Amino acid sequence: MAVRGKDRISRNRKRARQRILGAAFVLLGILLWGVAATAQLKPEALTYAGITIGGAAVVAGIIMFATTLWGQGSRRPPEERDRIRTMSR
């Protein structure tokens, strides 16, 4: 039983780290979007690159944050999933 508790704690810490990293990506992307859109960068390619990379960072952050909230049942070992299914019937 103690091993399962430690696994749960480490899983929760991993999810918390992923949420923080996802939020950081979103904030970094928004910041990069704002800088690229408002700054008058000489080569126009830098502006487009900043907007593209900022958008990608926002999308990556949203995906990282969302995956920590969904799909928690699929991470359980098969024998535990079967046990839970039989208990709920």
Residue frames as qw, qx, qy, qz and C-alpha x, y, z in Angstrom:
[[0.000, 0.883, 0.470, 0.000, 0.00, 0.00, 0.00],
 [0.315, -0.774, 0.072, 0.545, 2.80, 2.42, 0.78],
 [0.404, -0.076, 0.575, 0.708, 4.26, 2.03, -2.71],
 [0.160, 0.650, 0.639, 0.379, 0.96, 3.04, -4.30],
 [0.208, -0.912, -0.258, 0.240, 0.83, 6.09, -2.07],
 [0.390, -0.547, 0.323, 0.666, 4.31, 7.15, -3.11],
 [0.335, 0.238, 0.676, 0.612, 3.43, 6.58, -6.76],
 [0.027, 0.833, 0.539, 0.125, 0.36, 8.77, -6.36],
 [0.297, -0.844, -0.024, 0.446, 2.40, 11.53, -4.73],
 [0.385, -0.307, 0.503, 0.710, 5.04, 11.47, -7.46],
 [0.245, 0.492, 0.698, 0.459, 2.30, 11.48, -10.12],
 [0.084, -0.915, -0.385, 0.085, 0.66, 14.49, -8.49],
 [0.354, -0.696, 0.200, 0.591, 4.00, 16.32, -8.32],
 [0.379, 0.032, 0.646, 0.662, 4.63, 15.55, -12.00],
 [0.125, 0.722, 0.621, 0.280, 1.20, 16.91, -12.92],
 [0.216, -0.906, -0.171, 0.322, 1.83, 20.04, -10.88],
 [0.391, -0.451, 0.413, 0.688, 5.16, 20.59, -12.64],
 [0.298, 0.314, 0.703, 0.564, 3.48, 20.12, -16.02],
 [0.002, -0.870, -0.492, -0.022, 0.77, 22.63, -15.12],
 [0.296, -0.809, 0.073, 0.502, 3.39, 25.19, -14.08],
 [0.378, -0.205, 0.590, 0.683, 5.42, 24.60, -17.24],
 [0.223, 0.564, 0.705, 0.366, 2.26, 24.83, -19.37],
 [0.090, -0.931, -0.308, 0.172, 1.29, 28.13, -17.75],
 [0.362, -0.629, 0.299, 0.620, 4.83, 29.43, -18.30],
 [0.368, 0.132, 0.685, 0.614, 4.64, 28.50, -21.99],
 [0.106, 0.790, 0.579, 0.170, 1.32, 30.33, -22.34],
 [0.217, -0.909, -0.079, 0.346, 2.68, 33.46, -20.65],
 [0.417, -0.402, 0.486, 0.655, 5.90, 33.35, -22.67],
 [0.335, 0.376, 0.711, 0.491, 3.92, 32.94, -25.88],
 [0.018, 0.904, 0.426, 0.012, 1.64, 35.87, -25.10],
 [0.327, -0.791, 0.152, 0.495, 4.65, 38.00, -24.23],
 [0.423, -0.147, 0.621, 0.644, 6.40, 37.02, -27.46],
 [0.245, 0.651, 0.650, 0.306, 3.24, 37.76, -29.44],
 [0.108, -0.945, -0.240, 0.195, 2.98, 41.19, -27.87],
 [0.371, -0.632, 0.348, 0.585, 6.61, 42.07, -28.47],
 [0.400, 0.080, 0.700, 0.586, 6.56, 40.81, -32.05],
 [0.174, 0.735, 0.616, 0.223, 3.33, 42.64, -32.84],
 [0.126, -0.966, -0.169, 0.150, 4.23, 45.99, -31.30],
 [0.449, -0.600, 0.362, 0.555, 7.98, 46.24, -31.90],
 [0.591, 0.768, -0.112, -0.218, 9.15, 47.52, -35.24],
 [0.721, -0.313, 0.523, 0.329, 11.69, 44.82, -36.05],
 [0.129, 0.624, -0.448, -0.626, 13.75, 45.65, -39.12],
 [0.177, 0.099, -0.880, -0.428, 13.65, 42.36, -40.98],
 [0.670, -0.119, -0.059, -0.731, 9.98, 41.52, -41.37],
 [0.720, 0.042, -0.690, -0.060, 10.83, 37.84, -41.04],
 [0.199, 0.090, -0.729, 0.648, 11.62, 38.38, -37.34],
 [0.468, -0.044, 0.223, -0.854, 8.13, 39.71, -36.76],
 [0.808, 0.055, -0.369, -0.456, 6.56, 36.71, -38.47],
 [0.580, 0.134, -0.762, 0.257, 8.88, 34.31, -36.64],
 [0.048, -0.124, 0.604, -0.786, 8.01, 35.91, -33.29],
 [0.652, -0.012, 0.055, -0.756, 4.29, 35.63, -33.95],
 [0.801, 0.119, -0.540, -0.229, 4.63, 32.02, -35.11],
 [0.452, 0.135, -0.763, 0.442, 6.82, 30.93, -32.21],
 [0.248, -0.121, 0.457, -0.846, 4.60, 32.79, -29.73],
 [0.762, 0.003, -0.147, -0.630, 1.53, 31.03, -31.09],
 [0.739, 0.125, -0.661, 0.023, 3.26, 27.66, -30.90],
 [0.183, 0.167, -0.710, 0.659, 4.25, 28.33, -27.28],
 [0.507, -0.086, 0.253, -0.819, 0.66, 29.21, -26.38],
 [0.840, 0.064, -0.352, -0.408, -0.69, 26.06, -28.02],
 [0.594, 0.176, -0.732, 0.283, 1.99, 23.88, -26.36],
 [0.062, -0.177, 0.599, -0.778, 1.19, 25.42, -22.98],
 [0.686, -0.047, 0.059, -0.723, -2.52, 24.80, -23.37],
 [0.829, 0.113, -0.520, -0.171, -1.92, 21.20, -24.40],
 [0.402, 0.198, -0.745, 0.493, 0.46, 20.59, -21.48],
 [0.286, -0.136, 0.466, -0.826, -1.98, 22.13, -19.02],
 [0.766, 0.016, -0.108, -0.633, -4.98, 20.26, -20.42],
 [0.740, 0.148, -0.655, -0.037, -3.31, 16.85, -20.44],
 [0.148, 0.167, -0.764, 0.606, -2.69, 17.09, -16.71],
 [0.474, -0.009, 0.344, -0.811, -6.44, 17.46, -16.14],
 [0.849, 0.194, -0.085, -0.484, -7.77, 14.67, -18.38],
 [0.780, 0.326, -0.532, -0.049, -7.09, 10.98, -18.84],
 [0.252, -0.575, 0.667, -0.401, -6.24, 10.11, -15.28],
 [0.876, -0.072, 0.357, -0.318, -8.07, 6.78, -15.41],
 [0.863, 0.471, -0.184, 0.002, -6.03, 5.50, -18.34],
 [0.209, 0.697, -0.611, 0.311, -2.80, 5.76, -16.34],
 [0.693, -0.397, 0.491, -0.347, -3.82, 3.09, -13.86],
 [0.072, -0.284, 0.940, 0.172, -2.43, -0.42, -14.21],
 [0.505, -0.077, -0.636, -0.578, -4.82, -2.85, -15.97],
 [0.415, -0.269, -0.849, 0.189, -5.48, -4.94, -12.87],
 [0.035, -0.303, -0.463, 0.832, -6.50, -1.85, -10.91],
 [0.364, 0.107, -0.279, -0.882, -8.79, -0.66, -13.71],
 [0.506, -0.155, -0.794, -0.300, -10.47, -4.10, -13.80],
 [0.284, -0.291, -0.760, 0.507, -10.90, -4.05, -10.03],
 [0.135, 0.253, 0.204, -0.936, -12.51, -0.62, -10.15],
 [0.445, 0.019, -0.516, -0.732, -14.83, -1.66, -12.98],
 [0.480, -0.237, -0.843, -0.056, -16.04, -4.74, -11.11],
 [0.164, -0.294, -0.617, 0.711, -16.61, -2.73, -7.92],
 [0.227, 0.187, -0.001, -0.956, -18.81, -0.18, -9.71],
 [0.419, -0.102, -0.715, -0.550, -21.18, -2.83, -11.13]]
